[in-house]
Amino acid sequence: MAASDSTSSGGWLLRRSEWALLAAILVAVVLTALVDANHSYWFQPLTSLRDIARSTAMLGIFALGASVVIIAGGIDLSAGSMIALSATVCAATMLALAPAEMVGFKPVGGAVVAAGCLASLLAGFLVGTLHTWLITAVRLPPFIATLATLVGLRSLARALATSTTAALLPTKNSQINVYDPMFKFVRDNVWIPVAVCGLLAFVTWLLLTRTVLGRHVHALGGNEQAARLAGIRTENVKWFAYCYGAMTAALAGLFYVANESVAAPAIQARGHELNAIAAAVVGGCSLSGGVGTVPGTVLGTVFLRVVIDAVSKVIKTEAEIYEGLIVGVVVVLAVTFSQVGQLAKGGRRLFPGLLGLCAIPTLALLVGGVVAMTAAPRAGITAGLAALALLVALRFWEGRQAAAARPA
């Protein structure tokens, strides 16, 4: 399975599922343009394109790293905290090397900026190494190891910001402001993160499809025991995957601090690790490992950002409340559609027995409730009834298929 997927990902043409995802992106854009009362896509196309391009590039940078980890059969829940730590390390390094300039809102110089960026990337490498050691030497499950750093890295970043400002500034602060013109230049030129994301996507594609290491990554995710018996040094492959994931998150952290002009570890990129995993999964990466492509991850990132942007344009006020819900629904739908074929081949049903009967009204109520809260109560009732009818019809169709498959 892993080998065939790796081969298919090496071609220049998209796979069938990726063409479908591209079509879904176009449909989402058209529907948003029609439903949006302000018709922003029609009257402000360049502004809308810039906003989506910036947010897509910043998510795409560490979604590519997350996809490498997932293809290798792992998971990294700490990307958001790694972004916060990276931003804080960069700002704290610059503050330590040029405190007078940072306090006086003056340029700190290229050497100081480079030192801050290198310190952030080094922090990413060290965190990736820590993850690999916890997983391979201590034998912690990847979920537990990265869940611990999800919490710990953000606390470490907050402690670093507080201690650095207490030592170098008149007052202790939990944030470090960054006003250097180089970061402002990056913030004002949206195509810089886009170019970096595109270059990183190309490098990742080369690594996964044109190198021995890329074949080993797919083999590790497909079957770790078989990969080990084949002579692959699986610990080193995991080391690469987790370092790549952490260092891409660290790179994204530099763009976060440039875009926001501050290192704010308490809130920066909180929960964004789930967006990266969602983009990879929507793009076709299997959480079981061994399956995934770079074009799929890029398209998954674009689709996710287009959907989130659509929510903000349609709902208008407090749209961020529903962002997590939308991301969760998109991930569940993506994984469900990818599993439908396997369910049919294995003779399994999506709504089996009493559990299926209870799941149908639960899902219908969820759909109706969401629509009622975001649109209107009457629309929610209509959507809920429509979802109920569709799910009942699907269960009936499953029952007929199962009956037809039974031997006479």
C-alpha positions in Angstrom: 0.0 0.0 0.0 2.7 2.4 1.0 4.8 1.6 -2.0 2.0 2.1 -4.5 1.0 5.4 -2.9 4.6 6.6 -3.0 4.8 5.8 -6.6 1.6 7.6 -7.5 2.8 10.6 -5.5 5.9 10.8 -7.6 4.0 11.8 -10.8 3.3 15.3 -11.9 -0.4 14.8 -12.3 -2.8 14.9 -9.4 -4.5 11.8 -8.1 -8.3 11.4 -8.5 -9.0 12.4 -4.9 -6.8 15.5 -5.3 -8.7 16.6 -8.4 -11.9 16.1 -6.4 -10.4 18.3 -3.7 -9.5 21.0 -6.2 -13.1 20.9 -7.5 -14.3 21.3 -3.9 -12.1 24.4 -3.5 -13.6 26.0 -6.6 -17.2 25.1 -5.4 -16.5 26.6 -1.9 -15.2 29.8 -3.5 -18.2 30.1 -5.8 -20.7 29.5 -3.0 -19.0 32.0 -0.8 -19.0 34.6 -3.5 -22.8 34.0 -3.9 -23.8 33.8 -0.2 -21.6 36.6 1.1 -23.8 39.7 1.5 -20.8 42.0 0.8 -19.7 39.9 -2.2 -16.0 40.5 -1.2 -14.7 38.0 -3.8 -16.4 40.0 -6.5 -15.6 43.6 -5.4 -12.3 43.0 -3.6 -10.7 40.1 -5.3 -7.1 41.1 -4.7 -7.6 41.8 -1.0 -9.4 38.5 -0.6 -6.7 36.7 -2.5 -4.0 38.3 -0.3 -5.7 37.3 2.9 -6.3 33.7 1.9 -2.8 33.4 0.4 -1.2 34.7 3.7 -3.1 32.4 6.0 -2.8 29.5 3.7 1.0 29.9 3.4 1.5 30.2 7.2 -0.6 27.1 7.8 0.9 25.2 4.9 4.5 25.7 6.2 3.9 23.5 9.2 1.2 21.4 7.7 3.9 20.0 5.4 5.9 19.0 8.4 2.8 17.5 10.0 2.2 15.5 6.9 5.7 14.0 6.9 5.2 12.9 10.5 1.8 11.4 9.7 3.2 9.5 6.6 5.9 8.1 8.8 3.2 6.7 11.0 3.5 9.2 13.8 1.5 12.2 15.1 2.7 15.6 16.4 0.2 17.5 18.6 2.7 20.2 19.7 3.0 22.3 16.5 1.0 25.2 17.8 3.1 25.3 21.0 6.3 24.9 19.0 5.2 28.0 17.0 4.8 30.0 20.2 8.1 28.8 21.5 9.9 29.6 18.2 8.5 33.1 18.2 9.5 33.7 21.8 13.0 32.3 21.3 13.5 34.6 18.3 12.3 37.7 20.2 14.1 36.8 23.4 17.4 36.2 21.5 17.1 39.6 19.8 16.2 41.3 23.1 19.3 39.7 24.7 21.6 40.7 21.9 20.2 44.2 21.4 18.2 45.3 24.4 18.6 49.1 23.8 17.4 48.9 20.2 14.5 46.6 21.1 13.4 49.0 23.9 13.8 52.0 21.7 12.0 50.6 18.7 15.1 50.8 16.5 16.5 48.4 14.0 18.6 45.7 15.6 20.6 44.8 12.5 20.7 41.8 10.2 23.1 39.8 12.3 20.8 40.0 15.4 17.8 39.1 13.3 19.7 36.1 11.8 20.8 35.0 15.2 17.1 35.1 16.4 16.0 33.1 13.4 18.7 30.5 13.8 18.0 30.1 17.5 14.3 29.4 16.6 15.2 26.7 14.1 17.7 25.2 16.5 14.9 25.1 19.1 12.8 23.2 16.5 15.6 20.7 16.0 16.0 20.1 19.7 12.2 19.6 20.2 12.1 17.1 17.3 15.1 15.3 18.9 13.3 15.2 22.2 10.2 13.8 20.6 12.2 11.0 18.9 14.0 10.1 22.1 10.7 9.9 24.0 9.2 7.7 21.4 12.1 5.4 20.5 14.1 5.2 23.8 11.5 5.8 26.5 8.9 4.0 24.3 6.1 6.5 24.9 3.3 6.5 22.3 3.7 9.5 19.9 0.3 10.8 21.1 1.4 10.9 24.7 4.9 12.3 24.0 3.6 15.2 21.8 0.6 15.8 24.1 3.1 16.4 26.9 5.1 18.9 24.8 1.8 20.5 23.6 1.4 21.7 27.2 5.0 22.0 28.2 6.4 24.0 25.3 3.9 26.8 25.7 4.6 27.0 29.4 8.3 27.0 28.6 7.7 29.9 26.1 5.8 31.9 28.7 8.5 31.4 31.3 11.2 32.4 28.8 9.3 35.6 27.9 8.7 36.5 31.5 12.3 35.8 32.7 13.9 37.6 29.7 11.8 40.7 30.1 12.4 40.7 33.9 16.1 40.6 33.4 16.4 43.1 30.5 13.5 45.4 30.7 12.3 47.8 33.5 9.1 45.7 34.0 8.4 42.1 33.6 6.1 41.2 30.7 4.6 38.0 29.3 5.0 39.4 25.7 8.0 40.7 23.7 7.2 43.3 21.0 9.2 43.2 17.8 9.4 46.3 15.6 12.5 45.6 13.4 12.0 46.8 9.8 13.0 43.3 8.5 10.0 41.7 10.2 7.8 44.6 9.0 8.9 44.0 5.5 7.9 40.4 5.7 4.6 41.4 7.2 3.8 43.9 4.4 4.8 41.5 1.6 2.4 38.7 1.5 4.2 36.8 -1.2 7.2 36.2 0.9 5.5 33.5 3.1 3.8 32.2 -0.1 7.2 31.8 -1.8 8.7 30.1 1.3 5.7 27.7 1.5 6.0 26.9 -2.2 9.7 26.3 -2.0 9.2 24.1 1.1 6.5 22.2 -0.6 8.8 21.5 -3.6 11.7 20.4 -1.3 9.3 18.1 0.7 8.0 16.6 -2.6 11.5 15.9 -3.7 12.4 14.3 -0.4 9.3 12.1 -0.3 9.3 11.0 -3.9 12.8 11.2 -5.3 15.1 10.0 -2.4 15.8 6.8 -0.5 14.8 8.6 2.7 11.4 9.4 1.3 10.8 5.7 0.4 11.9 4.8 3.9 9.4 7.3 5.4 6.6 5.7 3.5 7.8 2.2 4.4 8.0 3.1 8.0 4.5 4.4 8.1 3.2 1.4 6.1 4.6 -1.3 8.3 7.3 -0.5 10.9 8.2 -4.1 11.6 8.6 -5.0 8.0 10.7 -1.8 7.5 13.0 -2.8 10.3 13.3 -6.4 9.0 14.2 -4.9 5.6 17.2 -3.2 7.2 15.8 0.3 7.5 17.1 2.2 10.5 13.7 3.2 11.7 14.9 5.3 14.6 16.8 7.6 12.3 13.8 7.9 9.9 11.6 8.9 12.9 14.3 11.4 14.0 14.2 13.0 10.5 10.3 13.0 10.5 9.9 14.6 13.9 12.7 17.1 13.4 11.3 18.1 10.1 7.8 18.6 11.7 9.2 20.6 14.6 11.5 22.7 12.4 8.7 23.6 9.9 6.6 24.7 12.9 9.6 26.8 14.1 9.9 28.4 10.7 6.2 29.2 10.8 6.7 30.8 14.2 9.0 33.4 12.6 6.3 34.4 10.2 3.8 34.6 13.1 6.0 37.0 15.0 6.5 39.0 11.8 2.8 39.1 11.0 1.8 40.0 14.6 4.8 42.1 15.6 4.9 40.4 19.0 5.9 37.1 20.6 2.8 36.3 22.7 3.3 32.7 23.9 0.1 32.6 25.9 -2.2 32.9 22.9 0.0 32.6 19.7 -1.0 29.7 17.4 -3.1 28.1 20.2 -4.9 25.1 18.7 -3.3 25.5 15.3 -1.7 22.1 15.5 -5.1 20.6 14.8 -5.5 22.8 11.7 -2.2 21.3 10.4 -3.3 17.8 11.1 -6.7 18.5 9.5 -5.1 19.9 6.4 -2.9 16.8 6.0 -5.8 14.4 6.6 -8.2 16.3 4.2 -5.4 16.2 1.7 -5.3 12.4 1.8 -2.8 11.5 4.5 -3.8 8.4 6.4 -3.5 8.6 10.2 -2.5 4.9 10.0 0.7 6.0 8.2 2.3 5.2 4.9 -0.1 7.2 2.7 0.0 10.9 1.7 1.3 13.3 -0.9 2.6 16.9 -0.9 0.1 18.1 -3.5 -2.7 16.6 -1.4 -1.5 18.4 1.7 -1.2 21.7 -0.2 -4.7 21.4 -1.6 -6.0 20.3 1.8 -4.5 23.5 3.3 -6.1 25.7 0.7 -9.5 24.0 1.1 -9.4 24.4 4.9 -8.5 28.1 4.7 -11.1 28.7 2.0 -13.8 27.1 4.2 -12.6 29.1 7.3 -12.6 32.3 5.3 -16.1 31.5 4.0 -17.4 31.1 7.5 -16.0 34.5 8.5 -17.6 36.1 5.4 -21.0 34.5 5.9 -21.4 34.7 9.6 -19.7 38.1 9.9 -19.6 38.5 13.7 -17.8 36.2 16.1 -17.0 33.8 13.3 -13.9 32.5 15.2 -16.3 30.8 17.6 -17.2 28.3 14.9 -13.8 27.8 13.4 -12.9 24.8 15.6 -16.3 23.3 14.9 -15.9 23.7 11.1 -12.4 22.2 11.2 -13.7 19.2 13.2 -16.6 18.6 10.8 -14.3 18.9 7.7 -11.8 16.4 9.2 -14.6 13.9 10.1 -16.2 14.2 6.6 -12.8 13.7 4.9 -11.9 10.6 6.9 -15.4 9.2 6.5 -15.4 9.6 2.8 -12.0 8.0 2.6 -13.3 5.0 4.6 -16.5 4.4 2.7 -14.9 2.3 0.1 -13.1 0.2 2.7 -16.3 -0.3 4.7 -18.1 -1.5 1.6 -15.3 -4.0 0.7 -15.1 -5.3 4.2 -18.9 -5.8 4.5 -19.1 -3.3 7.3 -21.9 -0.8 7.7 -21.7 2.9 8.6 -24.9 2.7 10.7 -25.0 -0.8 12.2 -27.7 -2.0 14.6 -28.9 0.0 17.6 -25.8 2.1 17.6 -26.6 3.3 14.1 -30.2 4.0 15.0 -29.0 6.3 17.8 -26.3 7.9 15.8 -28.7 9.1 13.0 -30.8 11.5 15.2 -27.7 12.6 17.0 -26.1 13.7 13.7 -29.3 15.3 12.5 -29.6 17.3 15.7 -26.0 18.4 15.4 -26.5 19.6 11.8 -29.7 21.4 12.7 -28.3 23.0 15.8 -25.2 24.4 14.0 -27.3 25.8 11.2 -29.8 27.3 13.6 -27.0 29.0 15.5 -25.2 30.4 12.5 -28.2 31.2 10.3 -31.8 31.1 11.6 -34.0 28.7 13.7 -36.2 27.9 10.7 -33.2 27.1 8.5 -31.8 24.9 11.3 -35.1 22.9 11.4 -35.0 22.4 7.7 -31.3 21.4 7.7 -31.9 18.9 10.5 -34.9 17.3 8.8 -32.9 17.1 5.6 -30.0 15.5 7.3 -32.3 13.0 9.1 -33.9 12.0 5.8 -30.5 11.6 4.1 -29.1 9.5 6.9 -32.2 7.2 7.1 -32.0 6.7 3.4 -28.3 5.8 3.7 -29.0 3.3 6.4 -31.8 1.8 4.3 -29.5 1.5 1.3 -26.8 -0.1 3.5 -29.4 -2.7 4.7 -30.4 -3.6 1.2 -26.7 -3.9 0.1 -26.0 -6.2 3.1 -29.0 -8.3 2.3 -28.0 -8.7 -1.3 -24.5 -9.7 -0.3 -25.7 -12.6 1.9 -25.5 -16.0 0.3 -28.8 -17.5 -0.9 
